[in-house]
Amino acid sequence: VDAIGPHGFTFPNGDEGALADTLAATLADPDTARARLAGKDAHLAAFTARAVATRYIGVFEELLARR
């Protein structure tokens, strides 16, 4: 969910009814769905493999510096 942030739609895994409701709501109001995508690229940039690995390395370096 962190990677999705405010830009996506979620529903419980395996809940076909919730998926159908989410799709119906999205199709009924495409302008709102499009608006949720604003800023997605900047948000998702924090969740690339490189960005995540860099944060992990920072944590490891901080922990090692405490030793």
JODAFEN-V205735 format. One line per field, one symbol per residue. psi: psi as a letter, one per 20 degrees, with the letter a starting at -180 (. if undefined). Layout:
psi: ???
This chain:
psi: hghgbjiaprqppjnhghgggggghghhmhgggghhipjhggghhijrgggghggggggghgghhi.
